[in-house]
Amino acid sequence: MEDQELQLVERAQQGDREAFKELVEAYQRKVYGICIGMLKNPDDSMDVSQEVFIKVYRYLEKFNRQSSFYTWLYRITVNMCIDFLRKKKRVQEVDYDDGILRGSDEVEGDEHILPSRLGLNPDRVYGRKELRQKMLEALETLSEKHRTILILREVEGLSYEEIADVLNISKGTVMSRLYHARRYFQAAVENYVGDELKVS
């Protein structure tokens, strides 16, 4: 944890509201980004984001610095999103087998989550609004655990170790789950967009 952030956390733990406000301002966009990625609804995401910071404020004194503040914050955010989804029963989970663990330290296709065999140009793909919407729809077809891990890795850029800390799972499980999540997402994207993914 950076010294400046650590000082903010310490001040906030001592009741300094201005310090807590600075922490909120530093992380509110990232928290909202995780929420919108998982909940797919701006209003719900805003509500849950606010609840996240209420919970952080309430339990900040229990933060013991065994992990970084943002890892602790992300863990709270992910758990609250999962709780929200379960309460609303808005997600139909499909359990995929995560039992296959690859031998290497990295997972296949680590650079991009889109199918490389389609000859994609990622810049062109992400620049097309309609295609982006279809990709979001494809993301929604994934199970809760696979969607979560893709967001943490691909959107938030967390390392395997950080994801393991956030989700309270082993690094090996992170690698396996991420490998499967990418495969399912690629298959879902192909189903949604078909030939639109192919670059002419």
C-alpha positions in Angstrom: 0.0 0.0 0.0 1.4 3.4 -0.9 2.3 5.7 2.0 -0.2 8.4 1.0 -3.1 5.9 0.8 -2.0 4.3 4.1 -2.0 7.6 5.8 -5.5 8.3 4.4 -6.7 4.9 5.7 -5.2 5.5 9.1 -6.7 9.0 9.4 -10.1 7.6 8.3 -9.9 4.9 10.9 -9.4 7.6 13.5 -12.6 9.3 12.4 -11.3 11.8 9.9 -14.2 12.2 7.5 -12.2 14.2 5.0 -9.7 11.4 4.7 -12.5 8.9 4.1 -14.0 11.3 1.4 -10.6 11.2 -0.4 -10.7 7.4 -0.4 -14.2 7.4 -1.8 -13.2 9.8 -4.5 -10.1 7.7 -5.4 -12.1 4.5 -5.8 -15.7 5.3 -6.5 -15.3 4.9 -10.3 -13.6 1.5 -9.9 -16.2 0.3 -7.5 -19.0 1.4 -9.9 -17.2 -0.2 -12.8 -17.2 -3.6 -11.0 -20.9 -3.2 -10.1 -22.0 -2.3 -13.6 -20.0 -5.1 -15.0 -21.7 -7.6 -12.6 -25.2 -6.1 -12.3 -25.7 -4.7 -15.8 -28.0 -2.0 -14.4 -26.9 1.6 -13.8 -29.4 2.3 -11.0 -28.7 -1.0 -9.2 -25.0 -0.4 -9.6 -25.2 3.1 -8.1 -27.2 1.8 -5.2 -24.8 -1.1 -4.5 -21.8 1.2 -4.9 -23.2 3.5 -2.2 -23.9 0.5 0.0 -20.3 -0.6 -0.5 -18.9 2.6 0.8 -21.3 2.6 3.7 -20.1 -0.8 4.6 -16.5 0.2 4.2 -17.0 3.2 6.5 -18.7 1.0 9.1 -16.0 -1.7 9.1 -12.9 0.4 8.3 -11.6 0.0 11.8 -11.5 -3.8 11.2 -9.2 -3.4 8.2 -5.9 -4.9 9.4 -3.6 -4.2 6.4 -2.9 -7.9 5.8 -3.9 -7.1 2.2 -3.9 -3.8 0.4 -6.8 -1.5 0.9 -8.1 -1.8 -2.7 -8.0 -5.6 -2.5 -10.1 -5.4 0.7 -12.4 -2.9 -1.0 -12.8 -5.0 -4.2 -13.6 -8.1 -2.0 -16.4 -6.2 -0.3 -17.7 -4.9 -3.7 -17.7 -8.3 -5.3 -19.4 -9.9 -2.4 -22.1 -7.3 -2.2 -22.8 -7.6 -5.9 -23.1 -11.4 -5.5 -25.4 -10.9 -2.6 -27.5 -8.5 -4.6 -27.8 -10.8 -7.5 -28.8 -13.8 -5.4 -31.4 -11.8 -3.6 -32.9 -10.6 -6.8 -32.6 -14.0 -8.4 -31.6 -12.3 -11.6 -28.9 -14.7 -12.6 -29.4 -18.3 -13.7 -26.2 -20.1 -12.8 -24.8 -22.8 -15.0 -22.1 -24.7 -13.2 -19.2 -25.4 -15.4 -16.4 -27.8 -14.6 -13.4 -25.9 -13.3 -11.5 -29.0 -12.5 -9.0 -28.8 -15.4 -6.0 -26.9 -14.3 -3.4 -26.0 -16.9 0.2 -26.8 -16.1 1.8 -23.5 -17.0 1.8 -20.4 -14.8 -0.2 -18.4 -17.3 -3.4 -19.4 -19.1 -3.9 -19.8 -22.8 -5.0 -16.7 -24.6 -3.9 -14.4 -21.8 -3.7 -11.4 -24.0 -7.3 -11.2 -25.3 -10.6 -12.8 -24.3 -11.8 -12.7 -27.9 -11.3 -15.7 -30.2 -7.8 -15.3 -31.8 -8.7 -17.8 -34.5 -11.2 -15.3 -35.9 -8.4 -12.9 -36.9 -9.7 -10.1 -34.8 -8.4 -6.6 -34.5 -9.3 -5.7 -30.9 -9.2 -2.0 -31.5 -11.8 -2.2 -34.3 -13.9 -4.7 -32.2 -14.1 -2.5 -29.1 -14.7 0.6 -31.2 -18.0 -0.6 -32.6 -20.9 0.3 -30.3 -23.3 -2.4 -31.5 -20.7 -5.1 -31.2 -19.8 -4.0 -27.7 -23.4 -4.3 -26.6 -23.6 -7.8 -28.0 -20.4 -8.6 -26.1 -22.0 -7.4 -22.9 -25.0 -9.6 -23.6 -22.6 -12.5 -24.1 -21.0 -11.7 -20.8 -24.4 -11.9 -19.1 -24.7 -15.5 -20.2 -21.8 -16.6 -18.1 -22.2 -17.9 -14.6 -21.7 -15.5 -11.7 -18.2 -16.8 -10.9 -16.9 -16.7 -14.4 -18.3 -13.2 -15.1 -16.7 -11.9 -11.9 -13.3 -13.3 -12.6 -13.3 -11.9 -16.2 -14.2 -8.4 -14.8 -11.5 -8.5 -12.2 -8.8 -9.6 -14.7 -9.8 -8.0 -18.0 -11.5 -4.8 -16.8 -9.8 -4.1 -13.5 -6.5 -5.6 -14.4 -5.9 -7.4 -11.1 -3.1 -10.0 -10.9 -3.8 -13.6 -10.3 -2.6 -13.1 -6.7 -4.9 -10.1 -6.2 -7.9 -12.0 -7.6 -7.2 -14.9 -5.4 -7.1 -12.5 -2.4 -10.4 -10.8 -3.5 -12.3 -14.0 -4.1 -10.6 -16.0 -1.3 -9.6 -18.8 -3.6 -6.2 -20.3 -4.5 -4.1 -19.0 -7.4 -4.6 -22.3 -9.1 -8.3 -21.9 -9.0 -8.0 -18.4 -10.4 -6.0 -19.7 -13.3 -8.4 -22.6 -14.0 -11.5 -20.5 -13.6 -10.1 -17.7 -15.8 -9.2 -20.2 -18.5 -12.7 -21.6 -18.6 -14.3 -18.2 -18.3 -12.5 -17.0 -21.4 -13.5 -20.1 -23.4 -17.1 -19.7 -22.4 -17.1 -16.0 -23.2 -15.5 -16.6 -26.6 -18.1 -19.2 -27.5 -20.9 -16.9 -26.3 -19.6 -14.0 -28.3 -19.5 -16.2 -31.4 -23.1 -17.2 -30.8 -24.2 -13.6 -30.4 -22.3 -11.9 -33.3 -21.4 -14.7 -35.7 -19.8 -13.3 -38.9 -19.7 -9.7 -37.5 -16.5 -10.6 -35.6 -14.7 -11.5 -38.8 -12.5 -8.7 -40.1 -13.0 -8.1 -43.8 
